[in-house]
Amino acid sequence: MAEHPNAALLREAISTFNRGDFDAYREYFTEDVVWHVGGNHPLSGDYRGRDAIFEYFETVRGLTGGGLRSEPHDILADDSHGGVFTRVTADRGDRHLDVVLAQAYRINPDGKFTEYWALADDQDAVNAFWS
Amino acid sequence: MTERLNAADVQRGFEAWNSGRMDVLRESLSEDAVLHFAGNNAMSGTYQGRDAVIDALARAIQRWSPHSDVESILVSDDHLMIFHHATGEHEGTLYDVTPVIAMKLDANGKVMEVWSLANDQSGYDQFWS
Protein backbone atom coordinates (compact mmCIF):
# COMPACT_ATOMS: atom_id res chain seq x y z
CA MET A 1 0.00 0.00 0.00
CA ALA A 2 1.34 3.43 -0.94
CA GLU A 3 2.28 5.76 1.86
CA HIS A 4 -0.34 8.41 2.69
CA PRO A 5 0.75 11.85 1.36
CA ASN A 6 0.75 13.19 4.92
CA ALA A 7 3.11 10.38 6.00
CA ALA A 8 5.50 11.39 3.20
CA LEU A 9 5.09 15.02 4.30
CA LEU A 10 6.05 14.16 7.90
CA ARG A 11 9.05 12.13 6.71
CA GLU A 12 10.29 15.08 4.65
CA ALA A 13 9.67 17.57 7.45
CA ILE A 14 11.64 15.52 9.99
CA SER A 15 14.48 15.07 7.53
CA THR A 16 14.52 18.85 6.99
CA PHE A 17 14.66 19.41 10.77
CA ASN A 18 17.56 16.95 11.09
CA ARG A 19 19.48 18.83 8.38
CA GLY A 20 19.02 21.98 10.44
CA ASP A 21 17.45 23.82 7.49
CA PHE A 22 15.06 25.94 9.55
CA ASP A 23 14.15 28.22 6.60
CA ALA A 24 12.78 25.20 4.78
CA TYR A 25 11.34 23.68 7.96
CA ARG A 26 9.24 26.82 8.59
CA GLU A 27 7.28 26.10 5.41
CA TYR A 28 5.68 23.04 7.05
CA PHE A 29 3.80 25.11 9.66
CA THR A 30 0.80 27.42 9.66
CA GLU A 31 1.28 30.92 11.09
CA ASP A 32 -0.92 30.07 14.10
CA VAL A 33 0.40 26.58 14.83
CA VAL A 34 0.34 25.42 18.46
CA TRP A 35 3.20 23.24 19.69
CA HIS A 36 2.73 21.51 23.04
CA VAL A 37 5.92 20.48 24.80
CA GLY A 38 4.90 18.11 27.57
CA GLY A 39 6.70 17.06 30.67
CA ASN A 40 7.93 19.04 33.62
CA HIS A 41 11.10 20.93 32.65
CA PRO A 42 12.13 24.49 31.71
CA LEU A 43 11.09 24.10 28.04
CA SER A 44 7.68 22.53 28.83
CA GLY A 45 4.62 24.48 27.85
CA ASP A 46 2.55 25.62 24.89
CA TYR A 47 4.25 27.56 22.09
CA ARG A 48 1.69 29.54 20.07
CA GLY A 49 2.50 30.80 16.58
CA ARG A 50 5.28 29.89 14.18
CA ASP A 51 7.68 32.56 15.48
CA ALA A 52 7.37 31.33 19.08
CA ILE A 53 7.91 27.77 17.96
CA PHE A 54 11.03 28.60 16.00
CA GLU A 55 12.45 30.47 18.99
CA TYR A 56 11.94 27.21 20.90
CA PHE A 57 13.69 25.23 18.12
CA GLU A 58 16.58 27.72 18.21
CA THR A 59 16.84 27.23 21.98
CA VAL A 60 16.94 23.48 21.50
CA ARG A 61 19.59 23.86 18.79
CA GLY A 62 21.67 26.07 21.08
CA LEU A 63 21.47 23.69 24.03
CA THR A 64 22.33 20.61 21.99
CA GLY A 65 24.91 22.09 19.60
CA GLY A 66 22.56 21.35 16.71
CA GLY A 67 22.93 17.63 17.36
CA LEU A 68 19.37 16.64 18.25
CA ARG A 69 18.24 13.92 15.85
CA SER A 70 14.85 12.35 15.22
CA GLU A 71 14.85 8.94 13.53
CA PRO A 72 11.28 7.83 12.80
CA HIS A 73 10.63 4.09 12.77
CA ASP A 74 6.94 4.36 11.91
CA ILE A 75 4.77 7.13 10.46
CA LEU A 76 0.98 6.90 10.39
CA ALA A 77 -1.36 9.38 8.74
CA ASP A 78 -4.80 10.15 7.47
CA ASP A 79 -6.09 13.30 5.71
CA SER A 80 -5.95 15.48 8.84
CA HIS A 81 -3.78 13.65 11.40
CA GLY A 82 -0.27 12.29 11.67
CA GLY A 83 1.38 9.95 14.14
CA VAL A 84 5.13 9.43 14.38
CA PHE A 85 7.06 6.96 16.50
CA THR A 86 10.61 8.21 16.58
CA ARG A 87 13.89 7.71 18.40
CA VAL A 88 15.22 11.04 19.59
CA THR A 89 18.87 11.41 20.56
CA ALA A 90 20.82 14.44 21.71
CA ASP A 91 23.83 15.44 23.77
CA ARG A 92 24.13 18.39 26.08
CA GLY A 93 27.49 18.60 27.80
CA ASP A 94 27.84 15.25 29.57
CA ARG A 95 24.10 14.54 29.40
CA HIS A 96 22.83 12.10 26.79
CA LEU A 97 19.22 11.72 25.68
CA ASP A 98 17.94 8.56 23.97
CA VAL A 99 14.18 8.09 24.08
CA VAL A 100 11.27 6.99 21.90
CA LEU A 101 8.65 9.66 21.37
CA ALA A 102 5.07 9.13 20.25
CA GLN A 103 4.16 12.34 18.39
CA ALA A 104 0.72 13.51 17.29
CA TYR A 105 0.19 16.11 14.54
CA ARG A 106 -2.87 17.87 13.17
CA ILE A 107 -2.42 18.68 9.50
CA ASN A 108 -4.58 21.09 7.49
CA PRO A 109 -5.78 20.50 3.88
CA ASP A 110 -2.79 22.53 2.56
CA GLY A 111 -0.38 20.07 4.17
CA LYS A 112 0.71 22.40 6.99
CA PHE A 113 1.01 21.46 10.65
CA THR A 114 -1.51 23.21 12.91
CA GLU A 115 -0.93 21.41 16.22
CA TYR A 116 1.58 19.02 17.76
CA TRP A 117 1.90 17.12 21.01
CA ALA A 118 4.08 14.23 22.15
CA LEU A 119 5.08 11.90 24.96
CA ALA A 120 8.33 10.04 25.60
CA ASP A 121 8.64 6.45 26.75
CA ASP A 122 10.87 7.80 29.52
CA GLN A 123 9.56 11.25 30.39
CA ASP A 124 11.75 11.44 33.50
CA ALA A 125 14.83 11.16 31.25
CA VAL A 126 13.48 14.00 29.07
CA ASN A 127 12.78 16.18 32.13
CA ALA A 128 16.29 15.56 33.48
CA PHE A 129 17.92 16.28 30.11
CA TRP A 130 16.33 19.75 29.78
CA SER A 131 16.50 20.74 33.45
CA MET B 1 -0.38 -13.93 9.09
CA THR B 2 -0.80 -12.65 12.59
CA GLU B 3 -4.06 -11.22 13.81
CA ARG B 4 -4.02 -7.47 13.89
CA LEU B 5 -6.00 -5.03 15.90
CA ASN B 6 -8.18 -3.01 13.54
CA ALA B 7 -10.51 -0.02 13.79
CA ALA B 8 -13.40 -2.21 14.96
CA ASP B 9 -11.23 -3.61 17.77
CA VAL B 10 -10.30 -0.08 18.79
CA GLN B 11 -13.97 0.96 18.92
CA ARG B 12 -14.67 -2.11 21.05
CA GLY B 13 -11.79 -1.15 23.34
CA PHE B 14 -13.17 2.36 23.78
CA GLU B 15 -16.65 0.98 24.53
CA ALA B 16 -15.00 -1.24 27.15
CA TRP B 17 -13.17 1.80 28.59
CA ASN B 18 -16.37 3.86 28.68
CA SER B 19 -18.31 1.06 30.38
CA GLY B 20 -15.54 -0.20 32.66
CA ARG B 21 -15.24 -3.66 31.03
CA MET B 22 -11.78 -4.48 32.39
CA ASP B 23 -11.90 -8.05 31.03
CA VAL B 24 -12.05 -6.72 27.46
CA LEU B 25 -9.18 -4.30 28.08
CA ARG B 26 -7.11 -7.05 29.74
CA GLU B 27 -7.52 -9.32 26.70
CA SER B 28 -5.99 -6.71 24.42
CA LEU B 29 -2.78 -6.37 26.46
CA SER B 30 0.35 -8.48 26.31
CA GLU B 31 1.56 -9.82 29.65
CA ASP B 32 4.49 -7.38 29.79
CA ALA B 33 2.53 -4.35 28.58
CA VAL B 34 3.80 -0.91 29.61
CA LEU B 35 1.65 2.22 30.00
CA HIS B 36 3.15 5.76 29.89
CA PHE B 37 0.70 8.33 31.23
CA ALA B 38 1.53 11.98 30.53
CA GLY B 39 1.45 15.04 32.72
CA ASN B 40 1.95 15.90 36.36
CA ASN B 41 -1.17 14.44 37.93
CA ALA B 42 -2.51 11.57 39.99
CA MET B 43 -2.30 9.16 37.03
CA SER B 44 1.05 10.26 35.54
CA GLY B 45 3.90 7.84 35.29
CA THR B 46 4.87 4.50 33.82
CA TYR B 47 3.06 1.26 34.70
CA GLN B 48 4.90 -2.00 33.98
CA GLY B 49 3.12 -5.29 33.31
CA ARG B 50 -0.48 -6.18 32.44
CA ASP B 51 -1.65 -6.32 36.06
CA ALA B 52 -0.22 -2.89 36.88
CA VAL B 53 -1.68 -1.39 33.69
CA ILE B 54 -5.14 -2.86 34.39
CA ASP B 55 -5.00 -1.66 38.02
CA ALA B 56 -4.17 1.86 36.82
CA LEU B 57 -6.96 1.88 34.24
CA ALA B 58 -9.46 0.49 36.74
CA ARG B 59 -8.49 3.21 39.23
CA ALA B 60 -8.96 5.87 36.52
CA ILE B 61 -12.40 4.56 35.63
CA GLN B 62 -13.58 4.21 39.22
CA ARG B 63 -12.42 7.62 40.35
CA TRP B 64 -13.10 9.80 37.32
CA SER B 65 -15.70 7.98 35.17
CA PRO B 66 -14.08 9.34 32.01
CA HIS B 67 -15.84 9.09 28.66
CA SER B 68 -14.00 9.05 25.34
CA ASP B 69 -15.27 9.56 21.80
CA VAL B 70 -12.99 8.52 18.97
CA GLU B 71 -12.08 11.26 16.49
CA SER B 72 -9.63 9.39 14.28
CA ILE B 73 -7.76 6.07 14.23
CA LEU B 74 -4.39 5.66 12.48
CA VAL B 75 -3.10 2.13 11.92
CA SER B 76 0.17 0.62 10.69
CA ASP B 77 1.58 -2.91 11.00
CA ASP B 78 3.16 -2.22 14.37
CA HIS B 79 1.37 0.80 15.80
CA LEU B 80 -1.99 2.42 16.41
CA MET B 81 -2.67 6.04 17.19
CA ILE B 82 -6.10 7.18 18.30
CA PHE B 83 -7.18 10.80 18.60
CA HIS B 84 -10.13 11.07 20.98
CA HIS B 85 -12.19 13.55 22.94
CA ALA B 86 -12.21 12.80 26.65
CA THR B 87 -14.90 14.37 28.76
CA GLY B 88 -15.66 14.05 32.40
CA GLU B 89 -16.59 15.79 35.57
CA HIS B 90 -14.40 16.01 38.63
CA GLU B 91 -15.39 17.89 41.78
CA GLY B 92 -18.02 19.89 39.94
CA THR B 93 -15.81 20.99 37.03
CA LEU B 94 -16.40 19.80 33.49
CA TYR B 95 -13.42 18.79 31.37
CA ASP B 96 -13.04 18.34 27.63
CA VAL B 97 -9.56 17.47 26.39
CA THR B 98 -8.18 15.79 23.26
CA PRO B 99 -5.59 13.23 24.20
CA VAL B 100 -3.98 10.73 21.90
CA ILE B 101 -3.53 7.08 22.73
CA ALA B 102 -0.47 5.67 20.95
CA MET B 103 0.12 1.92 21.00
CA LYS B 104 2.87 -0.45 19.95
CA LEU B 105 1.71 -3.96 19.04
CA ASP B 106 3.57 -7.26 19.38
CA ALA B 107 3.63 -10.03 16.73
CA ASN B 108 0.34 -11.43 18.07
CA GLY B 109 -1.46 -8.10 17.75
CA LYS B 110 -1.46 -7.55 21.51
CA VAL B 111 -0.69 -4.14 22.91
CA MET B 112 2.83 -4.06 24.37
CA GLU B 113 3.28 -0.35 24.96
CA VAL B 114 0.79 2.48 25.41
CA TRP B 115 1.36 6.25 25.54
CA SER B 116 -1.39 8.64 26.61
CA LEU B 117 -0.46 12.11 25.29
CA ALA B 118 -2.22 15.33 26.20
CA ASN B 119 -2.45 18.34 23.90
CA ASP B 120 -3.75 20.52 26.75
CA GLN B 121 -1.47 19.35 29.54
CA SER B 122 -2.84 21.72 32.17
CA GLY B 123 -6.41 20.71 31.29
CA TYR B 124 -5.29 17.09 31.38
CA ASP B 125 -3.61 17.60 34.77
CA GLN B 126 -6.77 19.25 36.12
CA PHE B 127 -8.85 16.39 34.75
CA TRP B 128 -6.73 13.72 36.44
CA SER B 129 -5.92 15.66 39.59
HADDOCK unambig.tbl for C-alpha pairs under 7 A between the chains (distance, minus, plus):
assign (segid A and resid 36 and name CA) (segid B and resid 119 and name CA) 6.14 0.50 0.50
assign (segid A and resid 38 and name CA) (segid B and resid 39 and name CA) 6.91 0.50 0.50
assign (segid A and resid 38 and name CA) (segid B and resid 121 and name CA) 6.79 0.50 0.50
assign (segid A and resid 39 and name CA) (segid B and resid 39 and name CA) 5.99 0.50 0.50
assign (segid A and resid 76 and name CA) (segid B and resid 74 and name CA) 5.89 0.50 0.50
assign (segid A and resid 76 and name CA) (segid B and resid 75 and name CA) 6.46 0.50 0.50
assign (segid A and resid 76 and name CA) (segid B and resid 76 and name CA) 6.34 0.50 0.50
assign (segid A and resid 77 and name CA) (segid B and resid 74 and name CA) 6.09 0.50 0.50
assign (segid A and resid 78 and name CA) (segid B and resid 74 and name CA) 6.74 0.50 0.50
assign (segid A and resid 83 and name CA) (segid B and resid 81 and name CA) 6.40 0.50 0.50
assign (segid A and resid 102 and name CA) (segid B and resid 102 and name CA) 6.58 0.50 0.50
assign (segid A and resid 117 and name CA) (segid B and resid 118 and name CA) 6.87 0.50 0.50
assign (segid A and resid 117 and name CA) (segid B and resid 119 and name CA) 5.37 0.50 0.50
assign (segid A and resid 118 and name CA) (segid B and resid 117 and name CA) 5.91 0.50 0.50
assign (segid A and resid 119 and name CA) (segid B and resid 38 and name CA) 6.61 0.50 0.50
assign (segid A and resid 119 and name CA) (segid B and resid 115 and name CA) 6.79 0.50 0.50
assign (segid A and resid 119 and name CA) (segid B and resid 117 and name CA) 5.55 0.50 0.50
assign (segid A and resid 121 and name CA) (segid B and resid 36 and name CA) 6.36 0.50 0.50
